[in-house]
C-alpha cells in the first residue's frame, strides 16, 4: 500500500499497539560477533535472584553505531533540558543484586 503524500525514499513505520506499550528493563547486556551486535534488555526484580531477558535486539555493526550516535545526541538534549544524569559509582557491581527493600513474607 502506498501513501500518495509519501515522499520518495521515505518509509512508513507501523507501531502495533502491543509494541507501543513498551517493555520495562533496568539492565542491559551487549555482546557481539564479527557480524552482529546482540542487545539483551533485562528486568531485575527486588529480592529475586533470577532475572529474565524481556527483549533481545540483534543489529548490524553499522546500525549499532548509528544507534549509539543517536542515543548520545538524545542524552545531550535531555541533559540540556533536565540536568546532568548522575552515573552510579563505577567501583560497585555493574548492577544491583538487592534493591534494599524488605523481603516479603508469606
C-alpha positions in Angstrom: 0.0 0.0 0.0 1.5 3.4 -0.9 0.6 6.7 0.5 0.1 9.5 -2.1 1.7 12.0 0.3 4.7 9.9 1.0 8.0 11.2 -0.5 10.4 9.0 -2.4 12.9 7.2 -0.1 10.6 7.6 2.9 9.2 4.6 4.7 6.0 4.3 6.6 6.6 2.7 10.0 3.7 0.9 11.8 3.7 0.7 15.6 1.4 -2.1 16.7 -0.5 -1.4 20.0 1.1 -4.2 21.9 4.6 -3.0 21.0 3.7 0.7 21.7 3.2 -0.2 25.3 6.9 -0.9 25.7 8.7 -3.3 28.0 10.5 -2.1 31.1 14.1 -3.1 31.5 16.5 -2.0 34.3 19.6 -3.8 33.0 21.1 -4.3 29.5 23.8 -6.6 28.3 25.6 -6.1 25.0 27.6 -8.8 23.2 28.9 -9.1 19.6 30.3 -11.3 16.9 32.2 -10.1 13.8 28.9 -9.6 12.0 26.3 -8.5 14.6 25.6 -6.9 18.0 23.1 -8.5 20.4 21.4 -6.2 22.9 19.6 -8.0 25.7 17.2 -6.0 27.8 16.6 -7.5 31.2 14.2 -6.8 34.1 15.5 -7.5 37.6 13.0 -7.7 40.5 13.9 -6.9 44.1 14.8 -10.0 46.2 14.6 -12.3 43.2 17.9 -13.9 42.4 16.9 -14.7 38.8 16.4 -12.1 36.1 14.7 -12.5 32.8 15.6 -11.2 29.4 12.5 -9.3 28.3 13.6 -8.4 24.8 16.6 -9.2 22.5 17.5 -7.0 19.6 20.1 -8.2 17.0 21.7 -5.5 14.8 24.4 -5.0 12.3 27.6 -3.2 13.5 26.7 -0.2 11.3 23.2 0.2 12.7 24.5 -0.3 16.2 26.9 2.6 15.7 24.1 4.7 14.4 22.1 3.9 17.5 25.0 4.8 19.7 25.3 8.2 18.0 21.5 8.8 18.2 21.5 7.9 21.9 24.5 10.2 22.6 22.7 13.1 20.9 19.4 12.4 22.8 21.3 12.3 26.1 22.8 15.7 25.3 19.4 17.1 24.6 17.9 15.5 27.7 20.7 16.9 30.0 20.3 20.3 28.4 16.6 20.3 29.3 16.7 18.4 32.6 20.2 18.5 34.0 23.1 16.0 34.1 22.2 12.3 34.5 24.1 11.0 37.6 26.2 7.9 36.9 26.4 5.2 39.5 29.8 4.5 41.2 31.9 2.5 38.7 33.6 0.7 41.6 30.3 -1.0 42.5 28.9 -4.1 40.8 27.6 -3.3 37.4 24.0 -3.9 38.6 22.4 -4.1 42.0 21.8 -7.6 43.3 19.5 -6.3 46.0 17.2 -3.2 45.9 17.5 -2.8 49.7 13.8 -3.5 50.0 12.3 -5.6 52.8 11.9 -9.3 52.0 8.3 -10.5 51.5 6.7 -12.8 54.0 4.1 -15.4 53.3 
